[in-house]
Amino acid sequence: SSFDCQTDAMEQQPKKRRRVRTVTKLTNVKLVREGKLVEDDLWFTTEEAGGRFVDAAQRFWSSSSAEQFHADVVLDGKGAIVVPGFIDLQLNGAFGIDFTDPDLTEEDVDVVAKGILANGVTSFLPTVITAPSSVYQKVLPLLHPRKGGVHGAEILGVHVEGPFISKRKKGAHPEEHIVSEFSEGWRSLEKVYGSENLNDGTVRLVTIAPELPGAAEAIRSLADAGVLVSAGHTTVGVELAQKSVKEGVKMVTHLFNAMAAFHHRDPGLVGLIGCEPRPWYGIIVDGLHVHPSAVCTAFRTHPVGCVLVTDAMAAMGLGCGRHKLSGVDVIVEEEQSLAAKSVTVLKATVAGTDTLAGAVVDMESCVRNLMTFTGCSVAEAAQCASTHPARAMGLSKKGKLNPGCDADFLLLDPESFRISETWVNGRLAWSRMASKAE
């Protein structure tokens, strides 16, 4: 670790049996709790002891001696801000790897899971876009849930974004593989994704166009199966959108993108953020997909529903050039940001068109952009990348620094808000200082 580590003085005394160091106390830090920064120590166990945050008060009252209460290791955070680890619910790929590639390997998945630790992502949903059924049934088993650690971010399961979407709002999705109806209800889903992938917890989030024939039944079936249903790549109007929420839709996929434009007489899917019950909404805050004023409008309207997603594709982490997204040629080049003429960002488009093909942005940048675009605090922005996606997914042990929760957290520089360290399951998985030394 780049932080000073001092062992409890009692541990320096010779003993007949050396106590296993399982409890760490991180001091001299500010913690994000309930959207605010709080000066407090952070206690947690190592991966070997469960990798969870510890209730210091409970530990005090249950200890029979000072030695039993004291942490095995004390770390000086040097004034850092501690936030829960980021959770990305829409990541198409990165570092030259596309999760919709039929030639995807376990090693490819490992590369992405390891690489995104530097961006603060400690858990994610690999996202597979519209493709033939054979591709889903080939790649989904490689993306099944698995624990995170120093080897990489935790895989929570898969976000299948397609093929049940509108051809009129297909974006970069290959039209020839879009399925325009649920002709057999739940059986339609099984034929595309594979029954085993639906039943074993691999498929965790599905993006659907609610206007498709049979969509209502499919939404109900998925919701009953514990799968998060998100409306996206759709022409749906606000009335049908509201009905789909009653059927089980709990989220909107990348708000403002690949959906009917907001209109004062029919605000479409965008209008859901002003209706009750309000769904969660993913939003790409890269300075290209959504204008800063629109980001601000959504955030001010429904701040507790904001879920930052990168929608990053294979070019993330590589830069300009030609890449692939589900077999579609994509060109990545520099583009002027919508936020400021002096700022350039990377833009991915379908070759020969102006159609956006995912993003080339990391979660750390999205968090800082949200602060810039809306004026929100670092605590509020961090929640949109951690607490909110965890709640949307129903993950009670993620997205918080509370006792009993998974010890996935980040240390941020208090001035630049850049990530200094990424911890997963109570173990240091990435540090800026170590990466610079390599």
N, C-alpha and C positions, 0 to 999 in steps of 0.2 A: 504493500500500500504506500501511497505517496504521503500518508499522514503519519505523524509520530505515534509510535506504539509503545506504551509502557506497561509492564506487567505489575500486577498488584504486589505491593511490598511483601505481603504475607507469602506470596508464591516464591519469593527469593530465599525463604528459609529452607534449609535442608529437610527433606521428608523421607519417610520410609517408602511411601507410595506416591508417585507423581499424579496429581489430579489431571484428568483430561480436560483440556481447555475447550469448553463448548459455549460459554456465554460471553458475549462482547458488549461493551458499553461505548457508544459513540457520543462524545461530549463536545461542547463548544460549537454547537450547530443550531440552526433554526429549522424546525420541522413544519411541513405543510399539513395542517389539520383543519378540516371543515372550511377550506377555502382561505385560510389565514396562516400567517407565519407565527409560530410559537417557539419561544426559546425553551428547549427541554433536551434531556438526554434521550438517546435511542438505544434501547436494549434489544438484543436479538441472539438467537442461537445459531450455531453453524449448521451446515447442511447435514452433517453426521448426527446432529441432535434434533433434526426436524426442519431447520431453516425457517424459523418463525420469530415474529416480534414477541418480546417478553414484557409482561406487566411488572414493572419495577416495584410498585407498591405491594402487590401481592407477594412478590418474591421476598420483600423485606419482612412482612408479617408472618410468612411461613418459614423463615430461616431461624435456625436455633442458635446461630452465632454470626458474628461479623464476617468471619471467613466464608461461611456458607452463602451470605448475601452478596458479597463483593463479586464483581465481574472477573472472569479469568483474564480478560484482555481489555484494556482501555485505549481507545483511539481518540486522538485530538483532531476534530474536524476543521479547526482553524477558521471558524466563522462561516463554513459552507452552508448552503441551503440544501435541505434534504427533501426530496419529493419521491412519491411512489414510482416504481418502474413504469415506463411507458408501455402501452398495449395498442398494437396496430391491428385493426380489424379488417384492413384491406391492403394487402401487399402482394402484388402480382409477381414479384421477383426482384432481383437485384444482382449486382456484380456479374452481369452477363448471363444470369440464370433466369429462365422463364418457367414458372410453376405449371404452365399449360403445355409445356414441351413434352411430347410423348416419349422422348428419350431421357426424361428426367431420371436422376439417380439419387440414392440416399446421400452420396457424397456431395451432390449439388445442394441438397437441402441443408446439409451441415454447413456449407460455405456461407449461405445466406444467414442462417441462425447465428453463426459466430460473428459475421460481419456487422450485423445490425446492433450488436451490443454497444458499439462505438457511438451509435445514435440514440442510446438510452432505451432501446426497445428490449424489454425483458420477457414479453409474451406476445404472440401474434397469431393471426389466422392467415396462413398461406392462401392466396386467392387464385382460383382457377376460373377463367372466363369461358365464354361460349366455345364449345368444341364437340366433336363427335363423342358418342357414348363410350367408344373404345378408349378414348383418351382419359376420360374421367375414371374409368375402371382400372386403368393402368397407373395413373399418378396418385389418386386419392389414398390408396393404401400406404404410399410413401410419405404421406403427410398426416398420418394419424397422430392423435395427441401423445405428447411425451414431455417429461419434466425438463426444465432448463437447468443450467449450471454454468460452470466455467467453459464448458464446451459450446454453449450457445443459448439463445433465448428459448423459452418454453413454447412448444407448439400446442395451441389450444384446440386444434381441429382445423377444419377447412371452411372458407367462405366460397361457395359456388355462385359466381356472378353470371348466371345464364345456365342453360340456353333458352329459358322461358322468359324472353324479353320481347319488346316491340321492335320490329324491323325499322320502323320510322325513327326510333331513337337508339339505334344500334351502336352509335359511336364507332369505335375501332373493332367491334366484334364481327367476326366473319359471318356474313348474312346466310351463307349456304348451310350453316349448322344451327341456325336459330330455330327453335321449336315454338310454333305460334298458338298452341292449345294444349290443354291437359285432357286428352281424349279419354284416358282411363283413370283419372284421378290419381290416387296414391301410386297405382301401378305405373303411371307415366313417369313418376319420379324414380321408381325402382329401376325401370328400364334404362334410364339415362345414367343415374349415379351408381347403381348397384345396390341391392337390398342390404348387403352386409355393411356398406359404408354409411347407410342411413341408420342402421340399427345398432352399430357399435360405437356411436359417438364421434365418428370421424367428421361427418357433415354437421357443422354447428350453426352456420348462417347461410341462408339462401336469398338471393335477390330475384324478385319476381315482378313482372308487369301485371298489376291487378286487373287490367281490362281483358286479359286473355280468357277465352272460353274455358270454363272449368277451374279458373284460378281460385275462386272462393273456397271450393272444396279442398284444393291443394293447400291453401293457406291454413285452413282449419286443421288439416291432417298434420302438417309440419309443426304447427304450434302445439298440438296435442302430444307430439313426439318430443317436445322440448327443444325444437330447433328455432332459433331466432329468425323471423321472417322480415325481410326488408323490401320496400317498394322502390324500384328503380328501373332505368332504361324503359321509360313508360310515357304514354300520352294521356294518362288518366286525368280526369277532371276532379275538382275538389269533392264533389258529392260521392262519387265512387271511391275516392281515396278514403273518405271518412268511413264508408261502409267496410272497406278492407281492414281498417283499424279494428273495427268491431269483430271482424272475422279472425284477427290474430296478428296483423302487421304491427310490429313494434318499433320499426326503424325506417329511415329513408336513406337510400344509397346515394352518396356524394351529391348533397343538396345543390340545386341549381343546374347541375350538369346532367345531360341525357334525359331531360324531362320537359314537359310543356312550360313555356315561359310564364312567369307570374302575370296575371291580368286582373284588374280590379273587379270584374264581374265573375270571373272564374279563376281563382289563384292557383288552381291545379294542385299538384303534390306539394308545392312550396307552401301552400296555404295551411297545411297541416300543423305547421309550427305555431299557428295562431288559434288552433282549435283544441278543444278538450275531448278526450284525453290527448295530450301532446306526445308524439313519438320521439325517440332519439333520432338524431340526424348526423350522418357522417358528412364531413366537409373538408375539402382539399384546400388548405391555406398556403398555397405556393406562390401567390402573386400572379398566377396565370389563369387557373381554372375559375376563380371567382374574384370579382373586383373587391378591393378592400371595403368599399362602402356596403356591398351586399353581405360580406362577412360580418361587418359591424351590425347591420340590420338584423341578421339571423341571431347573432349572439345576444344583442340587446333584447330581442323578442323572446328568446327561449334559451337563456344561458345554461341552465342545468341539463339541457338536452344535447348540448354540443359535444360531439365526438370527433376529435381530430383523426383523420386517416391520411395516409400518404398516397394511396393508389399508385405507389411506385412500381415501375416496370424494370425489365432487365438492365436498362442503362443506368439505373441508380448506382452511384459509386464508380462509374466508368467515365462518363462525360460524352462529348459529341461523337456522332458517328451513325452507322446504320445498325439497327438491332431488329429483333423479332418479338412479336406479342401474339401468341396463339397462331403462329405461322404467317402473320401479317407483317409486311415490311414496315419498319418504323424509322423515321429520321429524327435524330436528336441534334438540336443546334441551339445556340444562344439566342435569347429573345429579351426584349425590353419588358421589365416587370410592369404590371398594371399599377403597382404601388408608387413607383417613381421612375422617371425617365433615366436617371443616372444609375439605376440598378438593373443588372442583367441576370436572368435565370435560365435554366435549361428547359427547353420545350420539346416534347415528343409528339410528332404528328404522323398519321398514316402517310406513307410515301406517295407523293404526287397530289396530296390534298392538304386542306387546312384543319382536318379533323384531329382533335387531341386524342392521343393514344396512351392514356395513363399519364403519370407524372414522373418527374425525375427529381424528387425531393426527399429529404429524410425527416423523421419526426422531430428531431431537435430544432430544425429550421421552422417547421410548422408551429411549434410552441412559441418561438420568439416572434414569428410573424403575427400570430394571434395577438400577442401583447402590443405590437406596433400598430396593427390595424384597428384594434378596439380600445386600447388604453387600459386593458385589464391587467391585474397584477400577475406576477409569476406564479403565485399560488393558484389563482383562478385558471390560468392557462395550463398549468401542469395537471390540474384535475380533469381538463378536457382530453388529455392524452393518457389518463390513468384511471381515475375514479369513475368517470362517466362510462368509458367502454367496459369496465369491469361490471358496473351495474347493469348496463345494457345486456351483457352476456349472462347475468345472474351469477357472477363469480364473487361469492361472499368473502373469499380469502385473498382477493387481489385488489389493487388500486387504493390501498389505505396503509397507513403506518401504525395501525392499531394492534394491540396485543392479540396474538393468535393468528394474525394474517401472515402470509408468506413474506419472508424477508427479501423482497425484491425492491431495490431502491437506488436512487441516483444522488450523487453529490454535485451541486452546481456552484460555480463561482458566483459569489454574491454581487459582483459588479457586472460581469459580462453575461451571466446566466448560462455560460457554456458548461457542458458536462465535464466534470473532472474524473469521476469514477462511476462505474456501473457494478452493482452488487446483485447477485442472483442466488436465492436460497441461502442467504447469509454468508456467501463467499464472494470475494472480489473477483469479478469476471473480466473487467477491462479498466484501464486507467490511462488518462491522457499522457501522464508523465512517462509511463512504461512504453506507450506506443511511439512517443517521440524518440526514445532511446534506441528503438529497434532500427 
